[in-house]
């Protein structure tokens, strides 16, 4: 009888440790693709952890509940409050930003720069810029966007 109880306690401990490890990945992993995808569902993860805390305590699985509770605290700390669309009392026009992915093998630099300028944005941001793209961007955007930082 004692072996079955120890086995259940061991399973409970392993389950709690796995839940806690998953929450640590959500809370502390670097911004690589897969952790960022997982964090995009952070509110759902937090809700699931809260539900797991309640259910595990309901079923007297205290070690699982403890792991889920610590994981809930860690994951909840990563939630961000939504940002309002406009600041209260702000009646200005603000700035517009255009972000474009150039795709380094893209050879049609003239068209890409024309499309960027057609956005009419105050700030242009480009990604996948190599040295060839950097030189062309600096050459073609010097007049319309004189302040720049180019990092190929």
Residue pairs with C-beta under 8 A, 6 or more apart in sequence:
9 63
12 61
12 62
12 63
12 64
13 63
15 61
15 63
15 64
15 67
16 63
16 64
16 65
16 66
16 67
16 68
17 67
18 67
19 49
19 52
19 64
19 67
19 68
19 71
20 67
20 68
20 70
20 71
22 71
23 45
23 49
23 68
23 70
23 71
23 72
23 74
23 75
24 71
24 74
25 35
25 38
26 35
26 38
26 39
26 42
26 45
26 74
26 75
26 78
27 74
27 75
27 77
27 78
28 74
29 35
38 45
39 78
42 75
42 78
42 79
43 79
45 75
46 72
46 75
46 76
46 79
49 68
49 71
49 72
49 75
50 72
52 64
52 65
52 68
53 65
53 68
53 69
53 72
56 62
56 64
56 65
56 68
57 65
86 94
95 122
95 123
96 119
96 120
96 121
96 122
96 123
97 121
97 122
97 123
97 124
97 125
98 116
98 119
98 121
98 123
98 124
98 125
99 125
99 126
99 127
100 112
100 115
100 116
100 124
100 125
100 126
100 127
101 126
101 127
101 128
102 112
102 126
102 127
102 128
102 129
102 133
103 128
104 128
104 129
104 130
104 133
106 112
109 133
109 136
109 140
113 136
113 137
113 140
113 141
116 124
116 126
116 141
117 141
117 144
123 145
124 141
124 145
126 133
126 137
129 137
129 150
129 151
129 152
130 152
131 152
133 152
134 150
134 151
134 152
137 148
137 150
138 148
138 150
141 148
